[in-house]
Amino acid sequence: MKRFDLRHLKNDFLARMEAILQNELQKDEVGIFLFEVLDFDNVQKSADCIAKRGDELLNSLRFNEVDWTIVVRKING
C-alpha cells in the first residue's frame, strides 16, 4: 500500500494520478490518493478515470474541509 499526496497539484491532479496507477503501482497493489477538492466534479472525474482503467475503487471519502481521499486497487498489470 502506497500513499500519494496530490494536493499541491490543485485541480490538475488527474494526469498524475493516472501516471501513478500506470507506472508506480504493481498489479493488486493498493494506492491511497489525497487531493484537494476545489471543484466537486474532480471526485467524479477521479472515479471515472479509475473505472475507465479497469481498476477497483475501494473507498472515496472527504478527509477534511477541502481534501478528498480515494483508495484504489490496481487490477490491470
PDB file with one MODEL, atoms N, CA, C and O in Angstrom:
MODEL        1
ATOM      1  N   MET A   1       0.855  -1.165   0.000  1.00  0.00           N
ATOM      2  CA  MET A   1       0.000   0.000   0.000  1.00  0.00           C
ATOM      3  C   MET A   1       0.901   1.227   0.000  1.00  0.00           C
ATOM      4  O   MET A   1       1.832   1.339   0.797  1.00  0.00           O
ATOM      5  N   LYS A   2       0.599   2.142  -0.913  1.00  0.00           N
ATOM      6  CA  LYS A   2       1.371   3.375  -1.011  1.00  0.00           C
ATOM      7  C   LYS A   2       0.418   4.567  -0.960  1.00  0.00           C
ATOM      8  O   LYS A   2      -0.718   4.502  -1.430  1.00  0.00           O
ATOM      9  N   ARG A   3       0.911   5.647  -0.379  1.00  0.00           N
ATOM     10  CA  ARG A   3       0.119   6.875  -0.246  1.00  0.00           C
ATOM     11  C   ARG A   3       0.728   7.946  -1.134  1.00  0.00           C
ATOM     12  O   ARG A   3       1.946   8.117  -1.178  1.00  0.00           O
ATOM     13  N   PHE A   4      -0.146   8.674  -1.849  1.00  0.00           N
ATOM     14  CA  PHE A   4       0.303   9.719  -2.761  1.00  0.00           C
ATOM     15  C   PHE A   4      -0.461  11.003  -2.459  1.00  0.00           C
ATOM     16  O   PHE A   4      -1.689  11.041  -2.543  1.00  0.00           O
ATOM     17  N   ASP A   5       0.268  12.039  -2.113  1.00  0.00           N
ATOM     18  CA  ASP A   5      -0.328  13.340  -1.812  1.00  0.00           C
ATOM     19  C   ASP A   5      -0.285  14.198  -3.074  1.00  0.00           C
ATOM     20  O   ASP A   5       0.784  14.638  -3.498  1.00  0.00           O
ATOM     21  N   LEU A   6      -1.437  14.428  -3.660  1.00  0.00           N
ATOM     22  CA  LEU A   6      -1.540  15.198  -4.902  1.00  0.00           C
ATOM     23  C   LEU A   6      -2.161  16.574  -4.665  1.00  0.00           C
ATOM     24  O   LEU A   6      -2.540  17.254  -5.618  1.00  0.00           O
ATOM     25  N   ARG A   7      -2.267  16.981  -3.415  1.00  0.00           N
ATOM     26  CA  ARG A   7      -2.920  18.257  -3.096  1.00  0.00           C
ATOM     27  C   ARG A   7      -2.228  19.451  -3.729  1.00  0.00           C
ATOM     28  O   ARG A   7      -2.885  20.426  -4.092  1.00  0.00           O
ATOM     29  N   HIS A   8      -0.924  19.388  -3.862  1.00  0.00           N
ATOM     30  CA  HIS A   8      -0.178  20.518  -4.421  1.00  0.00           C
ATOM     31  C   HIS A   8      -0.512  20.765  -5.893  1.00  0.00           C
ATOM     32  O   HIS A   8      -0.212  21.836  -6.420  1.00  0.00           O
ATOM     33  N   LEU A   9      -1.127  19.790  -6.557  1.00  0.00           N
ATOM     34  CA  LEU A   9      -1.474  19.927  -7.974  1.00  0.00           C
ATOM     35  C   LEU A   9      -2.821  20.617  -8.191  1.00  0.00           C
ATOM     36  O   LEU A   9      -3.208  20.899  -9.325  1.00  0.00           O
ATOM     37  N   LYS A  10      -3.529  20.883  -7.091  1.00  0.00           N
ATOM     38  CA  LYS A  10      -4.858  21.533  -7.155  1.00  0.00           C
ATOM     39  C   LYS A  10      -5.769  20.745  -8.085  1.00  0.00           C
ATOM     40  O   LYS A  10      -5.923  19.536  -7.911  1.00  0.00           O
ATOM     41  N   ASN A  11      -6.384  21.411  -9.082  1.00  0.00           N
ATOM     42  CA  ASN A  11      -7.319  20.754 -10.000  1.00  0.00           C
ATOM     43  C   ASN A  11      -6.636  19.922 -11.080  1.00  0.00           C
ATOM     44  O   ASN A  11      -7.318  19.250 -11.854  1.00  0.00           O
ATOM     45  N   ASP A  12      -5.316  19.952 -11.151  1.00  0.00           N
ATOM     46  CA  ASP A  12      -4.585  19.261 -12.215  1.00  0.00           C
ATOM     47  C   ASP A  12      -3.973  17.942 -11.741  1.00  0.00           C
ATOM     48  O   ASP A  12      -2.908  17.553 -12.221  1.00  0.00           O
ATOM     49  N   PHE A  13      -4.612  17.268 -10.833  1.00  0.00           N
ATOM     50  CA  PHE A  13      -4.067  16.050 -10.238  1.00  0.00           C
ATOM     51  C   PHE A  13      -4.344  14.795 -11.059  1.00  0.00           C
ATOM     52  O   PHE A  13      -3.651  13.791 -10.896  1.00  0.00           O
ATOM     53  N   LEU A  14      -5.329  14.833 -11.926  1.00  0.00           N
ATOM     54  CA  LEU A  14      -5.821  13.625 -12.589  1.00  0.00           C
ATOM     55  C   LEU A  14      -4.763  12.931 -13.448  1.00  0.00           C
ATOM     56  O   LEU A  14      -4.638  11.708 -13.391  1.00  0.00           O
ATOM     57  N   ALA A  15      -4.010  13.678 -14.231  1.00  0.00           N
ATOM     58  CA  ALA A  15      -2.981  13.077 -15.087  1.00  0.00           C
ATOM     59  C   ALA A  15      -1.905  12.406 -14.238  1.00  0.00           C
ATOM     60  O   ALA A  15      -1.420  11.330 -14.587  1.00  0.00           O
ATOM     61  N   ARG A  16      -1.533  13.032 -13.131  1.00  0.00           N
ATOM     62  CA  ARG A  16      -0.515  12.451 -12.250  1.00  0.00           C
ATOM     63  C   ARG A  16      -1.038  11.183 -11.582  1.00  0.00           C
ATOM     64  O   ARG A  16      -0.306  10.202 -11.446  1.00  0.00           O
ATOM     65  N   MET A  17      -2.304  11.202 -11.167  1.00  0.00           N
ATOM     66  CA  MET A  17      -2.893  10.019 -10.555  1.00  0.00           C
ATOM     67  C   MET A  17      -2.892   8.851 -11.542  1.00  0.00           C
ATOM     68  O   MET A  17      -2.566   7.721 -11.178  1.00  0.00           O
ATOM     69  N   GLU A  18      -3.252   9.129 -12.770  1.00  0.00           N
ATOM     70  CA  GLU A  18      -3.276   8.077 -13.776  1.00  0.00           C
ATOM     71  C   GLU A  18      -1.863   7.555 -14.068  1.00  0.00           C
ATOM     72  O   GLU A  18      -1.678   6.354 -14.265  1.00  0.00           O
ATOM     73  N   ALA A  19      -0.878   8.437 -14.096  1.00  0.00           N
ATOM     74  CA  ALA A  19       0.509   8.013 -14.317  1.00  0.00           C
ATOM     75  C   ALA A  19       0.998   7.131 -13.168  1.00  0.00           C
ATOM     76  O   ALA A  19       1.711   6.152 -13.391  1.00  0.00           O
ATOM     77  N   ILE A  20       0.618   7.476 -11.962  1.00  0.00           N
ATOM     78  CA  ILE A  20       0.995   6.654 -10.800  1.00  0.00           C
ATOM     79  C   ILE A  20       0.369   5.271 -10.910  1.00  0.00           C
ATOM     80  O   ILE A  20       1.039   4.262 -10.692  1.00  0.00           O
ATOM     81  N   LEU A  21      -0.907   5.228 -11.245  1.00  0.00           N
ATOM     82  CA  LEU A  21      -1.583   3.939 -11.390  1.00  0.00           C
ATOM     83  C   LEU A  21      -0.927   3.099 -12.486  1.00  0.00           C
ATOM     84  O   LEU A  21      -0.814   1.880 -12.359  1.00  0.00           O
ATOM     85  N   GLN A  22      -0.507   3.743 -13.532  1.00  0.00           N
ATOM     86  CA  GLN A  22       0.103   3.031 -14.659  1.00  0.00           C
ATOM     87  C   GLN A  22       1.516   2.545 -14.336  1.00  0.00           C
ATOM     88  O   GLN A  22       1.881   1.418 -14.672  1.00  0.00           O
ATOM     89  N   ASN A  23       2.308   3.398 -13.685  1.00  0.00           N
ATOM     90  CA  ASN A  23       3.744   3.146 -13.593  1.00  0.00           C
ATOM     91  C   ASN A  23       4.295   2.841 -12.206  1.00  0.00           C
ATOM     92  O   ASN A  23       5.363   2.239 -12.099  1.00  0.00           O
ATOM     93  N   GLU A  24       3.611   3.232 -11.152  1.00  0.00           N
ATOM     94  CA  GLU A  24       4.207   3.132  -9.824  1.00  0.00           C
ATOM     95  C   GLU A  24       3.546   2.112  -8.897  1.00  0.00           C
ATOM     96  O   GLU A  24       4.051   1.846  -7.806  1.00  0.00           O
ATOM     97  N   LEU A  25       2.435   1.548  -9.322  1.00  0.00           N
ATOM     98  CA  LEU A  25       1.789   0.501  -8.532  1.00  0.00           C
ATOM     99  C   LEU A  25       1.859  -0.815  -9.291  1.00  0.00           C
ATOM    100  O   LEU A  25       1.747  -0.851 -10.516  1.00  0.00           O
ATOM    101  N   GLN A  26       2.045  -1.883  -8.547  1.00  0.00           N
ATOM    102  CA  GLN A  26       2.052  -3.220  -9.129  1.00  0.00           C
ATOM    103  C   GLN A  26       0.619  -3.761  -9.164  1.00  0.00           C
ATOM    104  O   GLN A  26      -0.262  -3.256  -8.469  1.00  0.00           O
ATOM    105  N   LYS A  27       0.403  -4.783  -9.973  1.00  0.00           N
ATOM    106  CA  LYS A  27      -0.912  -5.422 -10.039  1.00  0.00           C
ATOM    107  C   LYS A  27      -1.342  -5.859  -8.642  1.00  0.00           C
ATOM    108  O   LYS A  27      -0.550  -6.448  -7.907  1.00  0.00           O
ATOM    109  N   ASP A  28      -2.573  -5.579  -8.275  1.00  0.00           N
ATOM    110  CA  ASP A  28      -3.197  -5.888  -6.987  1.00  0.00           C
ATOM    111  C   ASP A  28      -2.687  -5.034  -5.827  1.00  0.00           C
ATOM    112  O   ASP A  28      -3.099  -5.248  -4.687  1.00  0.00           O
ATOM    113  N   GLU A  29      -1.810  -4.083  -6.089  1.00  0.00           N
ATOM    114  CA  GLU A  29      -1.351  -3.175  -5.045  1.00  0.00           C
ATOM    115  C   GLU A  29      -2.374  -2.067  -4.842  1.00  0.00           C
ATOM    116  O   GLU A  29      -3.067  -1.665  -5.778  1.00  0.00           O
ATOM    117  N   VAL A  30      -2.461  -1.579  -3.614  1.00  0.00           N
ATOM    118  CA  VAL A  30      -3.425  -0.538  -3.261  1.00  0.00           C
ATOM    119  C   VAL A  30      -2.708   0.801  -3.132  1.00  0.00           C
ATOM    120  O   VAL A  30      -1.637   0.899  -2.533  1.00  0.00           O
ATOM    121  N   GLY A  31      -3.325   1.824  -3.709  1.00  0.00           N
ATOM    122  CA  GLY A  31      -2.809   3.183  -3.597  1.00  0.00           C
ATOM    123  C   GLY A  31      -3.832   4.077  -2.931  1.00  0.00           C
ATOM    124  O   GLY A  31      -5.030   3.981  -3.201  1.00  0.00           O
ATOM    125  N   ILE A  32      -3.356   4.941  -2.064  1.00  0.00           N
ATOM    126  CA  ILE A  32      -4.207   5.931  -1.410  1.00  0.00           C
ATOM    127  C   ILE A  32      -3.838   7.290  -1.996  1.00  0.00           C
ATOM    128  O   ILE A  32      -2.682   7.708  -1.931  1.00  0.00           O
ATOM    129  N   PHE A  33      -4.813   7.966  -2.559  1.00  0.00           N
ATOM    130  CA  PHE A  33      -4.584   9.256  -3.204  1.00  0.00           C
ATOM    131  C   PHE A  33      -5.312  10.344  -2.438  1.00  0.00           C
ATOM    132  O   PHE A  33      -6.503  10.234  -2.146  1.00  0.00           O
ATOM    133  N   LEU A  34      -4.582  11.382  -2.122  1.00  0.00           N
ATOM    134  CA  LEU A  34      -5.137  12.531  -1.419  1.00  0.00           C
ATOM    135  C   LEU A  34      -5.087  13.711  -2.374  1.00  0.00           C
ATOM    136  O   LEU A  34      -4.017  14.047  -2.881  1.00  0.00           O
ATOM    137  N   PHE A  35      -6.229  14.347  -2.631  1.00  0.00           N
ATOM    138  CA  PHE A  35      -6.250  15.521  -3.497  1.00  0.00           C
ATOM    139  C   PHE A  35      -7.190  16.568  -2.933  1.00  0.00           C
ATOM    140  O   PHE A  35      -8.078  16.266  -2.135  1.00  0.00           O
ATOM    141  N   GLU A  36      -6.985  17.787  -3.355  1.00  0.00           N
ATOM    142  CA  GLU A  36      -7.773  18.918  -2.882  1.00  0.00           C
ATOM    143  C   GLU A  36      -9.005  19.066  -3.754  1.00  0.00           C
ATOM    144  O   GLU A  36      -8.915  19.033  -4.981  1.00  0.00           O
ATOM    145  N   VAL A  37     -10.146  19.228  -3.123  1.00  0.00           N
ATOM    146  CA  VAL A  37     -11.397  19.369  -3.861  1.00  0.00           C
ATOM    147  C   VAL A  37     -11.751  20.852  -3.960  1.00  0.00           C
ATOM    148  O   VAL A  37     -12.408  21.418  -3.087  1.00  0.00           O
ATOM    149  N   LEU A  38     -11.295  21.454  -5.045  1.00  0.00           N
ATOM    150  CA  LEU A  38     -11.693  22.832  -5.336  1.00  0.00           C
ATOM    151  C   LEU A  38     -12.987  22.830  -6.133  1.00  0.00           C
ATOM    152  O   LEU A  38     -13.740  23.804  -6.133  1.00  0.00           O
ATOM    153  N   ASP A  39     -13.229  21.715  -6.811  1.00  0.00           N
ATOM    154  CA  ASP A  39     -14.412  21.535  -7.638  1.00  0.00           C
ATOM    155  C   ASP A  39     -14.868  20.085  -7.434  1.00  0.00           C
ATOM    156  O   ASP A  39     -14.096  19.158  -7.678  1.00  0.00           O
ATOM    157  N   PHE A  40     -16.096  19.884  -6.995  1.00  0.00           N
ATOM    158  CA  PHE A  40     -16.561  18.527  -6.702  1.00  0.00           C
ATOM    159  C   PHE A  40     -16.645  17.648  -7.941  1.00  0.00           C
ATOM    160  O   PHE A  40     -16.769  16.429  -7.820  1.00  0.00           O
ATOM    161  N   ASP A  41     -16.580  18.237  -9.125  1.00  0.00           N
ATOM    162  CA  ASP A  41     -16.514  17.428 -10.343  1.00  0.00           C
ATOM    163  C   ASP A  41     -15.268  16.551 -10.345  1.00  0.00           C
ATOM    164  O   ASP A  41     -15.246  15.496 -10.979  1.00  0.00           O
ATOM    165  N   ASN A  42     -14.228  16.990  -9.633  1.00  0.00           N
ATOM    166  CA  ASN A  42     -12.989  16.215  -9.581  1.00  0.00           C
ATOM    167  C   ASN A  42     -13.188  14.857  -8.920  1.00  0.00           C
ATOM    168  O   ASN A  42     -12.499  13.895  -9.262  1.00  0.00           O
ATOM    169  N   VAL A  43     -14.108  14.770  -7.990  1.00  0.00           N
ATOM    170  CA  VAL A  43     -14.395  13.490  -7.343  1.00  0.00           C
ATOM    171  C   VAL A  43     -14.949  12.517  -8.372  1.00  0.00           C
ATOM    172  O   VAL A  43     -14.509  11.369  -8.440  1.00  0.00           O
ATOM    173  N   GLN A  44     -15.900  12.959  -9.166  1.00  0.00           N
ATOM    174  CA  GLN A  44     -16.474  12.099 -10.205  1.00  0.00           C
ATOM    175  C   GLN A  44     -15.454  11.793 -11.287  1.00  0.00           C
ATOM    176  O   GLN A  44     -15.395  10.666 -11.780  1.00  0.00           O
ATOM    177  N   LYS A  45     -14.651  12.780 -11.663  1.00  0.00           N
ATOM    178  CA  LYS A  45     -13.621  12.554 -12.682  1.00  0.00           C
ATOM    179  C   LYS A  45     -12.624  11.490 -12.231  1.00  0.00           C
ATOM    180  O   LYS A  45     -12.201  10.657 -13.032  1.00  0.00           O
ATOM    181  N   SER A  46     -12.252  11.515 -10.969  1.00  0.00           N
ATOM    182  CA  SER A  46     -11.308  10.511 -10.472  1.00  0.00           C
ATOM    183  C   SER A  46     -11.944   9.120 -10.514  1.00  0.00           C
ATOM    184  O   SER A  46     -11.289   8.155 -10.908  1.00  0.00           O
ATOM    185  N   ALA A  47     -13.196   9.009 -10.116  1.00  0.00           N
ATOM    186  CA  ALA A  47     -13.894   7.715 -10.164  1.00  0.00           C
ATOM    187  C   ALA A  47     -14.035   7.228 -11.602  1.00  0.00           C
ATOM    188  O   ALA A  47     -13.864   6.041 -11.879  1.00  0.00           O
ATOM    189  N   ASP A  48     -14.342   8.138 -12.507  1.00  0.00           N
ATOM    190  CA  ASP A  48     -14.464   7.768 -13.925  1.00  0.00           C
ATOM    191  C   ASP A  48     -13.132   7.287 -14.491  1.00  0.00           C
ATOM    192  O   ASP A  48     -13.089   6.323 -15.256  1.00  0.00           O
ATOM    193  N   CYS A  49     -12.052   7.954 -14.117  1.00  0.00           N
ATOM    194  CA  CYS A  49     -10.711   7.583 -14.569  1.00  0.00           C
ATOM    195  C   CYS A  49     -10.367   6.167 -14.110  1.00  0.00           C
ATOM    196  O   CYS A  49      -9.838   5.369 -14.884  1.00  0.00           O
ATOM    197  N   ILE A  50     -10.664   5.863 -12.866  1.00  0.00           N
ATOM    198  CA  ILE A  50     -10.365   4.542 -12.307  1.00  0.00           C
ATOM    199  C   ILE A  50     -11.197   3.471 -13.012  1.00  0.00           C
ATOM    200  O   ILE A  50     -10.681   2.409 -13.359  1.00  0.00           O
ATOM    201  N   ALA A  51     -12.477   3.750 -13.223  1.00  0.00           N
ATOM    202  CA  ALA A  51     -13.354   2.795 -13.904  1.00  0.00           C
ATOM    203  C   ALA A  51     -12.889   2.561 -15.342  1.00  0.00           C
ATOM    204  O   ALA A  51     -12.883   1.427 -15.820  1.00  0.00           O
ATOM    205  N   LYS A  52     -12.503   3.628 -16.022  1.00  0.00           N
ATOM    206  CA  LYS A  52     -12.040   3.524 -17.414  1.00  0.00           C
ATOM    207  C   LYS A  52     -10.792   2.649 -17.515  1.00  0.00           C
ATOM    208  O   LYS A  52     -10.631   1.900 -18.478  1.00  0.00           O
ATOM    209  N   ARG A  53      -9.914   2.745 -16.522  1.00  0.00           N
ATOM    210  CA  ARG A  53      -8.696   1.939 -16.500  1.00  0.00           C
ATOM    211  C   ARG A  53      -8.979   0.483 -16.143  1.00  0.00           C
ATOM    212  O   ARG A  53      -8.160  -0.393 -16.420  1.00  0.00           O
ATOM    213  N   GLY A  54     -10.129   0.220 -15.534  1.00  0.00           N
ATOM    214  CA  GLY A  54     -10.460  -1.131 -15.113  1.00  0.00           C
ATOM    215  C   GLY A  54      -9.938  -1.468 -13.723  1.00  0.00           C
ATOM    216  O   GLY A  54      -9.913  -2.633 -13.325  1.00  0.00           O
ATOM    217  N   ASP A  55      -9.520  -0.437 -12.984  1.00  0.00           N
ATOM    218  CA  ASP A  55      -9.057  -0.646 -11.619  1.00  0.00           C
ATOM    219  C   ASP A  55     -10.242  -0.584 -10.663  1.00  0.00           C
ATOM    220  O   ASP A  55     -11.353  -0.244 -11.071  1.00  0.00           O
ATOM    221  N   GLU A  56     -10.013  -0.907  -9.405  1.00  0.00           N
ATOM    222  CA  GLU A  56     -11.104  -1.003  -8.434  1.00  0.00           C
ATOM    223  C   GLU A  56     -11.038   0.146  -7.420  1.00  0.00           C
ATOM    224  O   GLU A  56     -10.039   0.312  -6.720  1.00  0.00           O
ATOM    225  N   LEU A  57     -12.103   0.922  -7.354  1.00  0.00           N
ATOM    226  CA  LEU A  57     -12.225   1.985  -6.358  1.00  0.00           C
ATOM    227  C   LEU A  57     -12.730   1.346  -5.070  1.00  0.00           C
ATOM    228  O   LEU A  57     -13.864   0.871  -5.005  1.00  0.00           O
ATOM    229  N   LEU A  58     -11.883   1.339  -4.050  1.00  0.00           N
ATOM    230  CA  LEU A  58     -12.241   0.696  -2.790  1.00  0.00           C
ATOM    231  C   LEU A  58     -12.946   1.641  -1.836  1.00  0.00           C
ATOM    232  O   LEU A  58     -13.822   1.225  -1.077  1.00  0.00           O
ATOM    233  N   ASN A  59     -12.568   2.914  -1.870  1.00  0.00           N
ATOM    234  CA  ASN A  59     -13.156   3.881  -0.949  1.00  0.00           C
ATOM    235  C   ASN A  59     -12.960   5.281  -1.496  1.00  0.00           C
ATOM    236  O   ASN A  59     -11.976   5.559  -2.182  1.00  0.00           O
ATOM    237  N   SER A  60     -13.892   6.152  -1.193  1.00  0.00           N
ATOM    238  CA  SER A  60     -13.826   7.554  -1.587  1.00  0.00           C
ATOM    239  C   SER A  60     -14.505   8.355  -0.493  1.00  0.00           C
ATOM    240  O   SER A  60     -15.698   8.194  -0.238  1.00  0.00           O
ATOM    241  N   LEU A  61     -13.727   9.225   0.156  1.00  0.00           N
ATOM    242  CA  LEU A  61     -14.321   9.978   1.255  1.00  0.00           C
ATOM    243  C   LEU A  61     -13.666  11.330   1.448  1.00  0.00           C
ATOM    244  O   LEU A  61     -12.515  11.562   1.079  1.00  0.00           O
ATOM    245  N   ARG A  62     -14.437  12.191   2.030  1.00  0.00           N
ATOM    246  CA  ARG A  62     -13.937  13.515   2.359  1.00  0.00           C
ATOM    247  C   ARG A  62     -13.043  13.390   3.581  1.00  0.00           C
ATOM    248  O   ARG A  62     -13.447  12.839   4.605  1.00  0.00           O
ATOM    249  N   PHE A  63     -11.828  13.905   3.467  1.00  0.00           N
ATOM    250  CA  PHE A  63     -10.840  13.772   4.528  1.00  0.00           C
ATOM    251  C   PHE A  63     -10.974  14.896   5.549  1.00  0.00           C
ATOM    252  O   PHE A  63     -10.882  14.659   6.754  1.00  0.00           O
ATOM    253  N   ASN A  64     -11.185  16.096   5.077  1.00  0.00           N
ATOM    254  CA  ASN A  64     -11.404  17.260   5.937  1.00  0.00           C
ATOM    255  C   ASN A  64     -12.164  18.307   5.117  1.00  0.00           C
ATOM    256  O   ASN A  64     -12.853  17.946   4.163  1.00  0.00           O
ATOM    257  N   GLU A  65     -12.057  19.560   5.457  1.00  0.00           N
ATOM    258  CA  GLU A  65     -12.825  20.611   4.769  1.00  0.00           C
ATOM    259  C   GLU A  65     -12.563  20.681   3.263  1.00  0.00           C
ATOM    260  O   GLU A  65     -13.491  20.932   2.494  1.00  0.00           O
ATOM    261  N   VAL A  66     -11.327  20.467   2.830  1.00  0.00           N
ATOM    262  CA  VAL A  66     -11.004  20.648   1.410  1.00  0.00           C
ATOM    263  C   VAL A  66     -10.368  19.431   0.745  1.00  0.00           C
ATOM    264  O   VAL A  66     -10.225  19.405  -0.478  1.00  0.00           O
ATOM    265  N   ASP A  67      -9.992  18.442   1.513  1.00  0.00           N
ATOM    266  CA  ASP A  67      -9.260  17.312   0.947  1.00  0.00           C
ATOM    267  C   ASP A  67     -10.149  16.079   0.787  1.00  0.00           C
ATOM    268  O   ASP A  67     -11.064  15.842   1.575  1.00  0.00           O
ATOM    269  N   TRP A  68      -9.855  15.312  -0.244  1.00  0.00           N
ATOM    270  CA  TRP A  68     -10.579  14.090  -0.548  1.00  0.00           C
ATOM    271  C   TRP A  68      -9.586  12.950  -0.641  1.00  0.00           C
ATOM    272  O   TRP A  68      -8.467  13.139  -1.118  1.00  0.00           O
ATOM    273  N   THR A  69      -9.976  11.780  -0.194  1.00  0.00           N
ATOM    274  CA  THR A  69      -9.123  10.600  -0.249  1.00  0.00           C
ATOM    275  C   THR A  69      -9.835   9.504  -1.027  1.00  0.00           C
ATOM    276  O   THR A  69     -11.010   9.223  -0.793  1.00  0.00           O
ATOM    277  N   ILE A  70      -9.109   8.890  -1.955  1.00  0.00           N
ATOM    278  CA  ILE A  70      -9.639   7.709  -2.619  1.00  0.00           C
ATOM    279  C   ILE A  70      -8.621   6.575  -2.459  1.00  0.00           C
ATOM    280  O   ILE A  70      -7.410   6.795  -2.438  1.00  0.00           O
ATOM    281  N   VAL A  71      -9.146   5.378  -2.348  1.00  0.00           N
ATOM    282  CA  VAL A  71      -8.323   4.185  -2.205  1.00  0.00           C
ATOM    283  C   VAL A  71      -8.611   3.307  -3.415  1.00  0.00           C
ATOM    284  O   VAL A  71      -9.762   2.985  -3.709  1.00  0.00           O
ATOM    285  N   VAL A  72      -7.547   2.929  -4.108  1.00  0.00           N
ATOM    286  CA  VAL A  72      -7.674   2.224  -5.386  1.00  0.00           C
ATOM    287  C   VAL A  72      -6.798   0.981  -5.391  1.00  0.00           C
ATOM    288  O   VAL A  72      -5.650   1.013  -4.948  1.00  0.00           O
ATOM    289  N   ARG A  73      -7.357  -0.122  -5.901  1.00  0.00           N
ATOM    290  CA  ARG A  73      -6.573  -1.336  -6.123  1.00  0.00           C
ATOM    291  C   ARG A  73      -6.311  -1.425  -7.626  1.00  0.00           C
ATOM    292  O   ARG A  73      -7.237  -1.391  -8.437  1.00  0.00           O
ATOM    293  N   LYS A  74      -5.033  -1.540  -7.978  1.00  0.00           N
ATOM    294  CA  LYS A  74      -4.676  -1.681  -9.389  1.00  0.00           C
ATOM    295  C   LYS A  74      -5.007  -3.112  -9.834  1.00  0.00           C
ATOM    296  O   LYS A  74      -4.476  -4.078  -9.286  1.00  0.00           O
ATOM    297  N   ILE A  75      -5.864  -3.231 -10.806  1.00  0.00           N
ATOM    298  CA  ILE A  75      -6.287  -4.526 -11.299  1.00  0.00           C
ATOM    299  C   ILE A  75      -5.494  -4.900 -12.549  1.00  0.00           C
ATOM    300  O   ILE A  75      -5.032  -6.033 -12.682  1.00  0.00           O
ATOM    301  N   ASN A  76      -5.343  -3.959 -13.448  1.00  0.00           N
ATOM    302  CA  ASN A  76      -4.629  -4.229 -14.702  1.00  0.00           C
ATOM    303  C   ASN A  76      -3.142  -4.048 -14.492  1.00  0.00           C
ATOM    304  O   ASN A  76      -2.680  -2.969 -14.119  1.00  0.00           O
ATOM    305  N   GLY A  77      -2.393  -5.118 -14.736  1.00  0.00           N
ATOM    306  CA  GLY A  77      -0.963  -5.117 -14.515  1.00  0.00           C
ATOM    307  C   GLY A  77      -0.216  -4.434 -15.583  1.00  0.00           C
ATOM    308  O   GLY A  77       1.011  -4.357 -15.526  1.00  0.00           O
TER     309      GLY A  77
ENDMDL
END
